[in-house]
């Protein structure tokens, strides 16, 4: 990839596999978490990034839009537009203070809606209905 794409290696880091506590620390200090997916089941990794207070730049697709409200608790981009994705990432990297409120809103959304206690209660309610 590095032979094909000009990356600023002061801003992009390839870490390989890291222990979970270090992974969480990385999310907490990251400028952005880019989450691109086609309509499918939403991954825990996006929810975890939001819970860690990381700004998610996600694809404007069905599963991501269930959690991210563009401009409020994250940013949505056109999955099929590499230029739009790159521009959004560049905007976030160049203006980190502009997105502090969104980071806090992302974390708050997850703590309000995806706690273990709440998730188990919803799951148990579903089982009772079945």
N, C-alpha and C positions, 0 to 999 in steps of 0.2 A: 504494500500500500504506500509506503513512504517513497518508493521510487516513482509512483504515479501521481501522488498528491503532495502539494507543497503545504506542509503543516508547520505551524509555529510550535515547536516542541517545548517551549516555555509555558504553553497554555494547554497542551494536550499530553496526557500521560498514559502509557500502556503499563498496567500493573500486573497483569496475569492473575493467577489465583491468589487471593488473600484471605486470612482468617476473618470470620464474621465481625468481631469487634472493630477491626481495622476497616472493613467494608463500610460499616456505619459511620465511622469517623470520616471516611472519604466522601460519603454522601453529604455529611454535614458541612464540609468545607468546599464542596463542588460549586462551581458557578452555575452549572446547569446539568440536568439529566434529560437526555434526548431519548424519547420513548416513541418509537414508530412501530405501528402494527396495523395489519389489515383487520377488518371486523372478525373478531374471534374472542375468546375468553380473556378478560383483563388479567394481566400478570401481577403477582404480589410485588414484583420489583418496583413498579410504578407507585403503588400505594406506600411501600416502604420508603421510597425516595421522598414522597410528599411528607410522610410522618417525620422524617429526619430534617425537614425544613429546606429541602432542596427544590429549586425551581424546576418544574417539569415543562419541557417543550415537547408536546405530544402531537401525534397525528390526529387530524380532524376526522376521526373514524368512530364508529358506534361505541365500542367499549370504552374508549378514552373519554368521549363526551359524556359518559355516565358519571364521571368523577370530576373532570376538569371543566370549569366554566372559564372560557377564554377571557383573559385580562383580569380575572378575579382571583383565582387560586392556581393559575398556570397559564400556559400559552398553547394555542392550537395552530398547527401548520398543515398545509396541503401535503398529504402523504406522497403524492406524485410529483412534487416540485422541489427538486434539490436546491434550486436557487432560493425559494422561499424559506426552506429549512435553514440553509446557510445564513441567510440574512437575519433570521430571528436569533440564531445562536450568536452571530456577531453583535447584534443589538444588545443582547444580555451580557456578553463579555465586556463590551465597551461601556456599559452603564449599570454596573452592579447595584448601586444604591437605588436606582429607579424601581427595582423589583423586590425590595425588602418586604413590603406589605403583602405581596403575592406569596412569598415564602411562608410568612406567618399564617396567612389564610389557608394555604395548602395544609400545613400542619394541623391547624384548628379543624379543618374539614375532616381529616382522618381521625383525629381524637374524638370528634363529635359523632362520627358515623361508623367507624370501623374498629371499635374496641373489641377485645375478646368477649367481654361480658355481653355486649350488645349483639355481636355476631352469633354467639351461642343461643341467645334468647330468640333471635330471628330464625335460626336453624331449628330450634325446638318447636317453635310455632309452626313452621312449615311441616315438620314431621307430624305434628298433631292434626294438621289439616289433611294430610295424606292418609 
